[in-house]
């Protein structure tokens, strides 16, 4: 549909809570990934330099899990894709998740600030390529530059700068509605997005979460419960009122 530039622009931030109901593990929940694996061994540039094969094994296992046919977008993913299609103004979806469930649901105006599990990055030439068909290995050759051994998961590791930050900050400064979904609110820079929107004068800031986040007091409106219930309901209300 043709977008109305006078309608409030929406920026949506999603975290692991929206994909958990699709069957994907979260990182920081009790029993989550970081309670099972030492992040310094698999999620830092130093870990990759020290043990690239071990890092590849970790992400290859996660990639195969994501590609399991049982892992599908849920009602919350589909509701956000519907919001993008039917909202009169612009909608930008910023996700901390490295899965592709938003894309599968139909979202197109989407930024992966922590990268994408189904892609590979060459440390030699910075080329990014699709990597859903086969596991990564230290022997694999980059299709762009031909160098072996330089392919890594296109995932932002600890100590690295998240992606698309300039575009995200611009969008936050101009949005009329900020929505945070399924995120704990304690990991920066994403935890600071509601502050950025608030400082820029965003009049409406919504938290949709399983429980109260650390930054809940900054939001003007909060709704708590499973994402598959509260996100579709909120989107329905939002579209009905436009």
C-alpha positions in Angstrom: 0.0 0.0 0.0 1.1 3.6 -0.5 2.5 5.0 2.8 1.2 8.2 4.3 4.1 10.4 5.4 1.9 12.2 7.9 1.1 8.9 9.8 3.4 8.2 12.8 6.5 6.2 11.9 6.9 3.1 14.0 10.2 1.5 15.1 9.9 -2.0 16.6 12.7 -3.8 18.5 12.4 -7.5 18.9 14.5 -9.9 21.1 14.7 -13.5 21.9 11.3 -13.6 23.6 9.5 -13.4 20.3 11.3 -16.5 18.8 11.2 -18.6 22.0 7.6 -19.6 21.3 8.8 -20.9 17.9 11.0 -23.4 19.7 14.3 -21.5 19.6 16.5 -21.4 22.7 17.2 -18.0 24.3 20.6 -17.0 25.5 20.1 -15.5 29.0 17.1 -17.3 30.4 17.7 -20.0 33.1 18.8 -23.0 31.1 19.5 -20.8 28.1 22.5 -21.1 25.8 24.9 -19.1 27.9 24.2 -21.4 30.9 25.4 -24.3 28.8 28.4 -22.8 26.9 31.1 -20.4 27.9 30.5 -17.4 25.6 34.2 -16.5 25.7 34.8 -19.8 23.9 32.3 -19.4 21.0 31.2 -15.7 20.7 34.2 -13.5 20.6 36.8 -12.7 17.8 39.5 -14.1 20.1 37.6 -17.4 20.3 37.5 -17.6 16.6 41.2 -16.8 16.3 42.0 -19.4 18.9 39.7 -22.2 17.9 37.9 -21.6 14.6 36.8 -25.2 14.3 35.2 -25.2 17.7 33.4 -21.9 16.9 32.2 -23.4 13.6 30.9 -26.5 15.4 28.8 -24.3 17.8 27.2 -22.2 15.1 26.8 -25.2 12.7 24.7 -26.9 15.3 22.6 -23.8 15.9 22.2 -23.3 12.1 21.0 -26.9 11.7 18.5 -26.3 14.5 17.1 -23.2 12.9 16.7 -25.1 9.6 14.6 -27.8 11.3 11.2 -27.9 9.6 9.5 -27.7 13.0 10.9 -24.2 13.6 8.4 -21.8 12.0 7.3 -18.2 12.5 4.6 -17.8 15.2 1.6 -15.5 15.5 3.7 -12.6 16.8 6.0 -12.7 13.8 3.0 -12.8 11.4 1.3 -9.9 13.3 4.3 -7.7 12.8 4.5 -8.5 9.1 0.8 -7.5 8.9 1.5 -4.2 10.8 4.2 -3.4 8.2 1.7 -4.1 5.3 -1.3 -2.3 6.7 0.0 0.6 8.8 -0.4 3.9 6.9 3.0 5.2 7.9 6.5 3.7 7.8 7.4 0.7 9.9 11.0 -0.4 10.7 11.6 -3.6 12.4 15.0 -3.9 14.3 15.8 -7.3 15.6 18.4 -8.6 18.0 17.7 -12.1 16.8 19.9 -13.9 14.3 17.2 -16.2 13.0 15.1 -15.5 9.8 11.6 -16.0 11.3 10.6 -12.4 10.6 11.5 -12.8 7.0 9.6 -16.1 6.8 6.6 -14.3 8.2 6.7 -11.6 5.5 8.6 -8.7 7.1 10.7 -6.7 4.6 11.6 -3.4 6.3 14.0 -5.2 8.7 17.5 -4.7 10.2 19.4 -7.5 11.9 21.6 -5.6 14.4 23.3 -8.7 15.5 23.8 -10.3 12.1 22.2 -13.4 10.6 22.9 -17.1 11.4 22.2 -18.2 7.9 24.9 -16.0 6.4 28.7 -16.1 6.4 31.2 -13.3 6.5 34.7 -13.4 4.9 37.2 -11.8 7.2 39.6 -11.3 4.3 37.3 -9.3 1.9 34.2 -8.6 4.0 31.9 -10.4 1.5 28.6 -11.7 2.9 27.1 -14.8 1.4 24.2 -17.2 2.1 25.1 -20.1 4.2 22.1 -22.3 4.7 23.0 -25.2 2.6 26.2 -26.5 4.2 28.2 -26.2 7.4 31.0 -23.7 7.7 34.6 -25.1 8.1 38.1 -23.8 8.3 38.8 -25.3 4.9 36.0 -23.6 3.1 36.9 -21.1 0.4 35.3 -17.7 0.0 33.4 -17.5 -3.3 34.2 -13.8 -3.6 37.9 -13.6 -3.0 39.0 -17.2 -3.2 40.8 -17.2 0.1 40.5 -20.3 2.3 39.9 -20.2 6.1 38.4 -16.8 6.4 34.7 -17.5 6.5 32.9 -17.0 9.8 29.3 -16.8 10.9 27.8 -13.4 10.0 27.0 -12.9 13.7 28.0 -9.9 15.9 30.2 -11.3 18.7 30.9 -9.8 22.1 33.4 -6.9 21.7 32.1 -6.1 18.2 29.8 -3.2 17.1 26.2 -4.1 16.3 25.2 -3.5 12.7 23.1 -0.7 11.2 23.4 1.6 14.2 23.4 4.8 12.2 20.2 3.9 10.4 18.6 2.7 13.7 19.5 6.0 15.5 18.0 8.1 12.7 14.8 6.1 12.8 14.5 6.4 16.6 14.9 10.2 16.3 12.0 10.4 13.9 9.5 7.8 15.2 6.1 8.6 16.7 5.7 5.1 18.2 8.4 2.8 19.6 7.6 -0.8 20.5 9.9 -3.2 22.3 9.0 -6.9 22.2 10.5 -9.9 24.0 13.7 -8.3 25.2 15.1 -8.0 28.8 16.2 -4.4 28.5 19.6 -5.0 30.0 21.9 -5.4 27.0 23.2 -2.3 25.3 22.9 -0.7 22.9 19.5 -2.1 22.3 18.5 -1.4 25.9 19.1 2.3 25.2 16.7 2.5 22.3 13.7 3.5 24.4 15.9 6.2 26.0 16.9 7.5 22.5 13.2 7.6 21.3 12.2 9.3 24.6 14.9 11.9 24.3 13.9 12.6 20.7 10.3 13.3 21.9 8.6 10.1 20.8 5.2 10.4 22.5 4.3 6.7 22.7 6.6 4.0 23.8 5.2 0.5 24.3 6.6 -2.6 26.0 5.2 -6.0 25.0 7.0 -8.6 27.1 6.6 -11.8 29.1 7.6 -9.8 32.2 8.7 -6.3 33.1 12.1 -5.3 31.7 14.7 -3.3 33.5 13.7 -0.2 31.6 9.9 -0.6 32.0 9.5 2.7 33.8 10.4 4.7 30.6 7.6 3.2 28.6 4.3 5.0 28.4 2.3 1.7 28.1 3.1 -1.9 29.0 1.5 -5.3 28.2 2.7 -8.5 29.7 2.1 -12.1 28.6 3.2 -14.6 25.8 4.2 -12.8 22.6 1.9 -15.0 20.6 -1.1 -13.5 22.5 -0.2 -9.9 23.3 1.5 -8.9 20.0 -1.4 -9.9 17.7 -3.9 -8.3 20.0 -1.9 -5.1 20.2 -1.4 -4.9 16.4 -5.2 -5.5 15.9 -5.9 -2.6 18.3 -3.3 -0.3 16.6 -4.7 -1.0 13.1 -8.3 -0.5 14.1 -7.5 2.9 15.6 -5.5 4.3 12.7 
